Amino acid sequence: MRHASIAALALLALAAPAAARPLAAIRQDGTLRVGLTGDYAPYSLRRDGGTFKGADVTMAEDLAKALGVSLTIVPTTWKTLKDDLVADRYDVAMGGVSVTPDRAAVADFSVPVMTDGKRPVVRCADRERYVSIAAINRPDVRVVFNPGGTNERFARANFPDANQRLHPDNRTIFEEVAENRADVFVSDGAEVDYQSRRHPGVLCPAAVPDSFDHADKAYWMTRDPALKQAVDAWLAPALKSGAYERALAAAAE
């Protein structure tokens, strides 16, 4: 019985909501800490010098301005995204975070910024070949994925029969396909389109009839009703005005 109680407590701890700095503390400190992975263009990309660029860098700067505070960007990873939020290392995660039930269980999401879905990126010669999950889920197909996020989760769940390989750096994972060390990488459509434009004639979105799934993307924040209300109050008009679309377009150039 004692072991069962310990296990139950451990599960509760894993699902504990993130309730770190409330909005009042953020304003008192004068700094908004935004977590970005820096490996997910066009949302966020960390330059060699350590600075960040991307659509959600622009949006983070605008959010901090709307709250009347300065901005501090906190590097994080998809693998540590939840742990870093629960440990109070940042206040809001931005940069293409998909809304999932397990994430919603521990922290609040803003109103959605967009809806996207998983699509394959392949060498252009194979764009008509890998057009379904069944066509990819074969032992002779080399599937690569990055760790810790929904890309890894999707690949492991849908391609169990493929030749799977984890690649540790999402910033260089597209080169694995481009240089024929892998055949398929499945990611969200915005990233697939962005990287295909950066590798013209080499990488192409596979000619799938539709995304393999659909999920909202939103900003993920410590659980404080006042913070969520303030973020949503800033974000809703920004979306309506087209500010987010303009930031995405500028980041994709």
Residue pairs with C-beta under 8 A, 6 or more apart in sequence:
15 105
15 106
16 86
16 106
17 105
17 106
17 107
17 223
18 85
18 86
18 88
18 106
18 107
18 222
18 223
19 222
19 223
19 224
20 85
20 86
20 88
20 91
20 222
21 29
21 88
21 91
21 222
21 224
22 222
22 224
22 226
22 227
23 67
23 224
23 226
23 227
23 230
24 226
26 32
26 67
26 69
26 91
26 227
27 67
27 68
27 69
29 69
30 69
30 70
31 69
31 70
31 71
31 72
32 60
32 63
32 64
32 67
32 69
32 70
32 71
32 72
32 91
32 92
33 72
33 73
33 74
33 89
33 90
33 91
33 92
34 56
34 60
34 63
34 64
34 71
34 72
34 73
34 74
34 90
34 91
34 92
34 93
34 94
35 74
35 75
35 76
35 81
35 84
35 85
35 89
35 90
35 92
35 93
35 94
35 95
36 44
36 46
36 52
36 54
36 56
36 57
36 60
36 73
36 74
36 75
36 76
36 93
36 94
36 95
37 44
37 75
37 76
37 77
37 78
37 81
37 95
37 170
38 44
38 45
38 46
38 52
38 75
38 95
38 171
39 45
39 46
39 77
39 78
39 146
39 169
39 170
39 171
40 54
40 95
40 96
40 170
40 191
41 54
41 191
41 194
41 195
41 251
42 54
42 55
42 190
42 191
42 194
42 248
42 251
42 252
43 54
43 55
43 56
43 94
43 95
43 96
43 190
43 191
43 251
44 52
44 53
44 54
44 55
44 56
44 57
44 94
44 95
44 96
45 52
45 53
45 54
45 171
46 52
46 75
46 171
47 53
52 73
53 251
54 95
54 251
55 244
55 247
55 248
55 250
55 251
56 94
56 95
56 96
56 247
57 73
58 247
58 250
58 251
59 94
59 238
59 243
59 244
59 247
60 71
60 73
60 92
60 94
61 71
62 234
62 238
62 243
63 71
63 92
63 231
63 234
63 235
64 70
64 71
66 230
66 234
67 230
67 234
74 84
74 89
74 90
76 84
76 89
76 90
76 93
77 148
78 146
78 147
78 148
78 149
78 151
78 152
78 170
79 147
79 148
79 149
80 148
81 93
81 97
81 148
81 149
81 220
82 103
82 106
82 107
84 90
85 93
85 106
85 107
85 220
85 222
86 106
86 107
88 222
91 221
91 222
91 227
92 219
92 220
92 221
92 222
92 227
92 231
93 219
93 220
93 221
94 219
96 188
96 190
96 191
96 217
97 103
97 217
97 218
97 219
97 220
98 116
98 149
98 150
98 188
98 215
98 216
98 217
99 109
99 112
99 215
99 216
99 217
99 218
100 150
100 215
103 109
103 220
106 223
107 220
107 221
107 222
107 223
108 220
108 221
108 222
108 223
108 224
108 227
108 228
109 216
109 218
109 219
109 220
109 221
110 218
110 219
110 220
110 221
110 228
110 231
110 232
110 235
111 218
111 232
111 235
111 236
111 239
112 216
112 217
112 218
113 217
113 218
113 219
113 235
113 239
113 244
114 190
114 216
114 217
114 244
115 214
115 215
115 216
115 217
116 188
116 189
116 190
116 211
116 214
116 215
116 217
117 188
117 189
117 210
117 211
117 212
117 213
117 214
117 215
118 150
118 151
118 154
118 186
118 187
118 188
118 189
118 211
118 212
118 213
119 186
119 187
119 188
119 189
119 192
119 205
119 206
119 208
119 211
119 212
120 130
120 136
120 184
120 185
120 186
120 192
120 205
120 206
120 208
121 174
121 177
121 184
121 185
121 186
121 187
121 192
121 195
121 196
121 203
121 204
121 205
121 206
122 129
122 130
122 177
122 183
122 184
122 203
122 204
122 205
122 206
123 177
123 178
123 180
123 183
123 202
123 203
123 204
124 201
124 202
124 203
124 204
126 183
126 206
127 204
127 205
127 206
127 207
128 206
128 207
129 135
129 206
130 136
130 141
130 183
130 184
130 206
131 206
131 207
131 208
131 209
132 208
133 158
133 159
133 212
135 141
136 143
136 158
136 159
136 162
136 184
136 186
137 158
137 159
137 160
137 161
137 162
138 161
138 162
139 161
139 162
139 163
140 163
141 159
141 162
141 163
141 183
141 184
142 162
142 163
142 165
142 181
142 182
142 183
142 184
143 155
143 159
143 162
143 163
143 164
143 165
143 182
143 183
143 184
143 185
143 186
144 164
144 165
144 166
144 167
144 173
144 176
144 177
144 181
144 182
144 184
144 185
145 151
145 152
145 154
145 155
145 156
145 164
145 165
145 166
145 167
145 173
145 185
145 186
146 152
146 166
146 167
146 168
146 169
146 170
146 173
147 166
147 168
150 188
150 215
151 170
151 185
151 186
151 187
151 188
152 166
154 186
154 212
154 213
155 164
155 186
156 164
158 212
162 184
165 182
167 173
167 176
167 182
173 185
174 185
174 195
174 198
174 199
174 203
176 182
176 185
177 183
177 184
177 185
177 203
178 199
178 202
178 203
184 206
186 212
188 217
189 205
189 211
190 248
192 205
193 205
193 252
194 252
195 203
196 203
196 204
196 205
197 252
219 231
219 235
221 227
221 228
221 231
238 244
